[in-house]
Amino acid sequence: MAANLHISISAETLTSFGSLNFSNSLLTSSIVTVLMVSFFVLVRMSMGKQKNGLLHPLQNLSEFIIEGFYGMVQGVTGDHKKTRFFMPFFTSFFLFILFNNWFGLLPGVGTIGFKEKVEGTEHAVLLQQEISVPVAEVQASEKIDEAAVETVEANEVEETANEAVETTEEKSVFVPYLRAGTADINTTLALGLFSQIMAQVIGIKYLGLSYFKKFFNFKDPIMGFVGILELVSEFSKVLSYTFRLFGNIFAGEVLLIVMSALIPLVVPMPFYGLEIFVGVIQALVFSLLSIVFFNIATIGHDEH
């Protein structure tokens, strides 16, 4: 089983539409998005419906979730108006990241796929070049007759061709159909960029053009230097978002793959429980940090 161990740091391409590659992580993210939208539609349809004088179970569940999220966001903002504005972002971030994290733990995700053959012609050409050099050296130094040299070269070229065929037949890459979206650095980078761009938009919405004073202050040299640090900090937050989420989820998947390959039964189960917990924590950290930065963007630099 260890021989079938497959670990790839980048998402594998399932198909291509022109120059656009459709990866397995994008497929998983699309499935999660469809499931989330379907759940929201069902909740909306259940609103106001009663059975035996009781609210619909979906409405009760959604109210329980929203009340918990509202309390978290309110604890950050301290302002009900801001809380209502930030709630959709918090809810979307948390549920999308959480379901992607947990999706990677489902049976078959990362293990069911197909093998894609990789041509080995480049390797054969390099091998042929390496073989032809010693033959030329022998011809120059020992003055072997031309007929012998041609025979040696013909034999070597034939062996090289055979090795090329074997390489082409044997070299293949396993491509799983599904991979957790958050285990792809492209997805976490997109989430980080969106979060930070929205922080700037929210800052402009609340403070107008005076929002940029926190970055560009030419009246005070000290505050001007602080503004440069603030600007660098905005870009570093994107990297922090990206690698924190990607690193934790990808490392967890690698741990599960290795443990399952070494000891398939019983032993990996505690690690699955750990990854369920880590999935919740990472979704909560990303969502809360986004709300914290959104709230900071609404406060003037002099009010910090």
ABEGO torsion letter per residue (X at the ends): XAAABBBBABBBBABBBEABBBBAAAAAAAAAAAAAAAAAAAAAAABGBBBGGBBBAAAAAAAAAAAAAAAAAAAAAGBAAAAAAAAAAAAAAAAAAAAAAAAAABBGBGABBBBBBBBAAAAAAAAAAAAAAAAAAAAAAAGBBAAAAAAAAAAAAAAAAAAAAAAAAABBBBBBABBBAAABAAAAAAAAAAAAAAAAAAAAAAAEAAAAAAABBAABAAAAAAAAAAAAAAAAAAAAAAAAAAAAAAAAAAAAAAAAAABABGAAAAAAAAAAAAAAAAAAAAAAAAAAAAAAAABBAAAX
